[in-house]
Amino acid sequence: MSLLDVTIVAVALPSLQRGLHASAASVQWVVSGYALAFALALVPAGRLGDAVGRRHIFLCALAAFVVCSAAAGAAPTVALLVVARVAQGVAAGCLAPQNSALIQQMFRGAERGRAFGLFGATVGVSSAVGPVVGGLILTLASGPEGWRWIFYVNVPVGATALLLGARLLPRVAPGRGQRLDLPGVALLGAGVLALMLPLVFAEAGGTARRWWLFPAGAALLAVFARWERRVTSRGGQPLLDPRLATGTRGYLPGATLAALYFVGFSGVWLVFALFFQNGLGYSPLRSGLAVTPFALGSAAAAVVAGRLVERLGRLLTVWGLVTVMAGLGTAALLLCHAPAGALPWLTAPALLVGGLGSGCVISPNVTMTLRDVPVRMAGAAGGALQTGQRLGGAVGTALLPGLFYLVLNATGDDYRTAVALAVGAATAAMLAAFAVAVTDWRHDRRTRARTRAAERADRHTHAGRC
């Protein structure tokens, strides 16, 4: 529900703008305010869940999300809608890291892989089907006020989830004497905000005017890293323990892979929507249905991949990335050369193959990134992983549509060339993720080989002594 709200609202923006008589700049904040607040809350909320109890934070955040959804649906002005959306984004950012942390807390071994498989299926589907769900809601709730149901639909779903969470989630005592690293919160928040702000205003030329925020954000994150090392060396409780990157097997390459993958994964859906709606004249619902095969393949593969990840390890994401790149690359060629009238039918098999590959990337990567993280750090680690995904998504949603429009203007409204090159760029971002996956897989193979050699040497030594 929280991830769906990142993309579902984009479909309703034109009717929302007409219904509230709002400007394009103010309406942009309905999407951007939510995305910014979501990303800023993830790591502090994950650390807070580690400190005071994940069940408690989960239920409070879920209740706040439901209330803010109702407030957004009832908003009489665009200013109040933006306020409600920012608050809703904070609630979603507090909710999200508790999910992965609770899975780590409640499951072990192969069960954890299956649980993360279901989690990954949810991430993949909710990120991909936002345009479909948004178009369907607007089709059913027609009229000038129909856009309000984009938010109201969260109320019954969230209320049901709240009742089930209160009944089913285990009560576990939080760690004692835990403190929140407030300077770390401020530094990380300022750094992430500086990096994301130019990206969320990219369509209005904000990247060119605010370019200086990129080096400022990088500098703030460098100061944050130094501060966290200082807190750790003094025996304090950092917001994000540096040992996650330096001493936790698989965490740094997994987080890097996730950020790179989401550059292509998040941005490509906007490109498809622009092509099908503006280039081919499809309705929002029909445009969403055209890319549904990817979502279906992703959901099906993620559940199966959750059962295979313990046996295949990083090799599963390597083959998943090969498959998703093959699917998207084939779709790009078809979009450029196939007959326009048959495009949805011709691209459906390629998108299905890409979705199957994606399902073998997202959930297995979450499992392998977090499997060796100590449970006491699970919330902060999951929040940092999702922050990287949100940053990657922000880059993708700014870069790929920008490339689409650049090619469109250069070629005199050649939509087919524009979409092919933009999808090709998404595939290139995934190629960078593939390089990280292969490097990590080879490192794991070498580590296992050394371990087996050491075990054989120990056995020979023991046999010789006997």
Phi, psi and omega in degrees: 000317181289322178287325179300325182290348175291321186252334188294327184289331182302326180293327186270358186301316180300314180290327177295317180297319178292319184293326181259001181052049186256162176278161180297323181294318181290323179293328179302327181291341176297323177273312187291321180298318178296312183297318179295311181297320178303308184294322183290330185276343193300303186290312177301321180292323176298316178294322179295320176297321176299325187275316189250354178119122185289323179299317181296312180295319180302309184292319178296316180294321180295318177297318179295322179297318179296314181296317180293326176297315178296320179295321178295319179295328183267359186301125180278340181228162181291330179296315179292327177296317179297318178300314179297322180290322177296316178297321177297321177295320176298316179298318179296320178293330176283330182285316192300312184291340178292332181300302182294325180293321178294324176297316178296323182290324190263341187232156178223155171059225183296327178298322179295320178299317179294321178296316177293333174298315177294321178298315179295323176299320179295316179299312182296314183291315184294329178286331187267331188261008178307311178299325179294311182296317178299315178297322179294316179297317180292330177291318181285321181258070182285166180109169184294337180258009183297332181298337183296333180288346171302326179265320182299330183298337178289336188294305179294324179295313181294322178295320177296315178298324180295316178296317180293321179296317179297328182276323193257330185288136184286150175269116180235130181294132179287166176294145182270150176070021181276139179235151178268129181282089186294317175300322177297319177302314182295316182293315180294317180299317180294321179294314179295320179298317180296324179286325186274330187301313177297330183287322182286343176255018185300321185295331180265017179082015183291334181294319181292320183283332185247028183301329184295343179289335179296306177296327178296318178295319178297321179294318179296321179291327176294318176296320177301314180298319179293320179297317181296322176296322179294315179299317181295317182295334179270007179080017179275190182244095183289158175296315180226104186298124179301338180291346172299320181277324188263333187237002181251114185299127174087349187288310183295311177296326179293318179292321177296315179301316182298316181297315180294318182296320183287344171301312179281319186295316183283319185288333187291334181289323176294321179297315177300317180297317179297319182292309185291323183277312183276323182279319183252354177076024180286156171285162178305320181293314180295323177297317179294320180296330181296333181253007180300325179306325178297314181297318180296315178297321180296317181295314182296315184290326183297320180295316179292319182298327178300332178275340184263343191295327180293330182273320187262335178063219185296337178301329180296318179287329176300309180292327176298317179292322175300317183292317182291324177293321177296318180295313180290323177297319177295319178298321179298317178296319180294320179297331182276326191241338186284160177301135187298322184294336183253009186303312181302322181285323181286325181277345184303312179298320179296318179292325177297316177298316177299320178296320177300319177295318181298322178296337177269004179252306192293301185290318176299324179294320176300315180300311184287333179287323187257355190294329181258008177284130176302141184302329180294339178256006191299319182295311180295320180295315177296322177295319179294320178300315180288331175297317176299321177296318180294322177295315177300318178297321178295319177298315182295317181288343173268318188285311188290313173298326176298317176296320179303311181291326180297314179292323180299315180291324183286333185256005180070052177065041173272088186297326185290319175294321181297314182290324180296316180290323179293318177294324175298321177294322176299320179295325178295321177298321178291333176296322176296319176297323178298319179298319177296317181297316180296318179299315180293321179297316179295322177297317178297320179298316180296320180296316179294322179297316178296321180296316179296320179297319179294321178295319178295320179297320178296320180294319179296318180298317180295319180295320180296323179292324179292000000 
